[in-house]
Amino acid sequence: MNGVVGHAATLSALLLAALGAVAAFVGGRRRDARYVTAAQRAGVGVFALVALTFVVMERALIMHDFSVSYVAQVGSRATPLFYTIISLWSALEGSILLWALILSVFTALLALSSRRQSKSEGEGDVDPQLPYALGTLFCVNIFFLLLISWPANPFRAMSPIPPDGPGPNALLQNSPFMGVHPPLLYTGYVGLSVPFALATGALLAGRLKPDWPRVIRRWTMVPWTFLSLGIVAGAWWSYEVLGWGGYWAWDPVENASFMPWLTATAFLHSVMVQERRGMLKAWTITLIIATFLLTVLGTFLTRSGVLASVHSFTQSPIGPFFLTFLGIVLLASLTLLAWRGNALSSEGRFDAALSRESAFMINNLLFSGFAFVVLLGTMFPLIAEAVRGVKVSVGGPYFSQMSVPIALMLIFLAGVGPALPWRKGSLELLRGKFRWPTIGALAVGVALAAAGVRAPLAWLAFVLAVFSAGLLVAEFVGPTRARHATTGEPWLLALWRVCASNRRRYGGYVVHGGVLVLAVGVASSATFRREAEWTLQVGATEQLGRYQVRLDSVWAVHESNRDGVMAATTVSVGGRVLTRLNPRLNYYKSAMEPIGTPAVRESLREDIYLVLMAYTADGKHATIKAIASPLVAWIWLGGGIMGLGALFALWPGGAGAPRRDPVPEPGRPRARPVSEARV
Amino acid sequence: MRWQQWAIPASGLPVVAFLAWGLTTDPHTIPSPLPGTPAPEFALETLSGDSLRSSALKGQVVLVNFWASWCLACRAEHAVLVEAATRYRDQGLRVVGVVYEDSRDNARAWMAERGGDWPNVLDAGSRTAIKYGLFGVPETFFIGRDGRILYKQIGPLDQEVIERWVPKLLAAGGAEAAAAPLDTFAEGRSAGHVRVSPESPTARGTARPK
């Protein structure tokens, strides 16, 4: 029953999406509001149908309806309810269903927002941009709905119906993080289809409305925020679950999420130049199209079995489908760019090398260079096999060597960019702004060297981060002080009013601050991590740095979906008990090897991380790996700050059109045109 | 659009063609020097206390299967092995189990519980495993009548692998097989490669530095 309803709902959604696409394109072409309205309604309808499909699948999972093929594949009566619910995205077919659901949410949102816009513009004139965008988004929907209705159909009927299933992939039922990381990441990944659709709509219509940068920027900010949080949550999951004490391995799937993040970040900056100065239009639109293409390429690479990866889904026949889709999108968007590119000529030009514009240009070069480096490293095994017929794997050393210099420059730019004025900066202005941050950074540098930091790259990262943070803080302090002086408001209120007066700008600076915190966490944990591995007798103690780890006991636990062996340990510092940690090994029915759950004590200063590697059957010995990672928690903290900053920038009210600062910043001339005061 | 402008979309075609080629490759095959070379010799004690020499198996088609009772994947694999041993026994297939890092009692209990009447040897000090360049268990070596390794399966065996290799090995007569170049048995890209099953610990281990 569930199978039939689910499949029928998928097919209906597919049909409606096809009708919606036709209506949207016809409506845009004929400028006929009736068709456009029909397409907008279809957008909401597709969402309703896909949501129904999703609910039916959840119902089948919760009911243990093993007549549905996907339930038979990932379900199990022994799995706890929470993991049964999230097992929807624990394998290929279900993850595409989640993808389709999120895509349909975005489609409905775009339909509703275009409806509001066409209402406010009046029924007379239909601007074809939004209908074309909606039509493009419908086409993306059609592809994913096609996948669920045929090659990756999760609703196939099982015959005979099995009495029970194996349960979801053991790694995915080992941590509640799996409930958070994939939906966040997918929301970001899939949401990037919307700016792509808007860009395609603009190209098809052959013109960019004046408010286009503002609109597309907002539609990109939302998925960008989710993608950022999803990537950080994925790193955290990897750290908390996989038991290797790391969080990023440059695995193809990680790269697949990181590359669009890089190009989307470049886009978010270049679109500001476009908004402000009318420059970089073709580049900006290329970036957003590249971002979408990278999401499709990443999905193709990791789900078709072309590259080996920890995340690789089981071999599936959807590779050719994804390749066809990728080919169509690639060729169509390149054709569109070639055809309409002329309409996107620059209005403004560069006035000076020392300006916000040039900082944005360097930023864009760095981010797109970074994306290229990651793309090359990810694709290299395939390229090497094609050219020389050899199997190679590209690992951490390549990526670290290439990315560290870029990252260092980006840390520097995160503070310098916001400090530079638009059009033309003067050296005196910079001297004033740079004085205190430079002194602060040098002081920190000397202190670090005195404290024994001997790793030059990490030292440089810390110093640059302090420098940039100083510049960012100054951007808050200056206007707040001026406001406090003129209005007499208390300091905190003045700060809040300053930030609220230009949410986009100050939210953006908070995001930059989060990036700096994250960068410090990465530099420190990658450079100063220490680890040791001991086989301990019960009662014995070993030392790692300042930590004494004592093995108290080894015991077994039995749970409904797994059996586990736990090592109880006490971690002390200087004879004082810091914490008790119980790393464990879990045996799942569906897994061939035991899966560990590390035990971590997190703190802002340093994490101590224990993994149970092995034990003797009599419970008298256990092999434990201990890892101490300084400042690793700063990565998650930085991710959280980035999310808060983005939320602040996106928050309705004052977030729409950037407004003029109420208070001039010190060091800038008071009298300037209104347009100058925007970010 | 002028013709020069078509160059931009045309540049996308090689990318698509390249990726399409990528679909035909299998990232899980990794090169191994073993296929094509003579199987390393061993003389080990069986579970029942007899001695088994690999040289005694010369001229027969042999599956050398490394396993352990603590290995979960070996459990799934065992049924496949039992079936293959039964089905191809009359045609001359021999199976030899090598118990890896495990005790005689565990191995005996395992065979008693799960069936299978082929000889199993104890690999003291894992010397034979080292000679065979073992990645992990289970791992199975397909050895022809000429004593050469023709294929190596990393990770659990399945029906498909058995059907692909065993009949071919059995069909090749003793003398011809010894003279036949390896290509006779090569199947596409599998020649000289071993396939790592995506589920095997090895595949995970290589993908995720630990």
Interface residues (C-beta under 8 A of the other chain):
Chain A: L242 G243 W244 G246 A249 D251 L297 F300 S304 G305 V306 L307 A308 S309 V310 S312 T314 Q315 G319 P320 L323 L326 G327 L330 L331 L334 T335 L337 A338 W339 P381 L382 E385 A386 K391 S393 G395 G396 Y587 A591 M592 E593
Chain B: M1 Q5 W6 A7 I8 P9 S11 G12 L13 V15 V16 F18 L19 A20 W21 G22 L23 T25 D26 P27 H28 T29 I30 P31 C71 L72 A73 A76 P156 P198 E199 S200 P201 A203 R204 T206 A207 R208 P209 K210
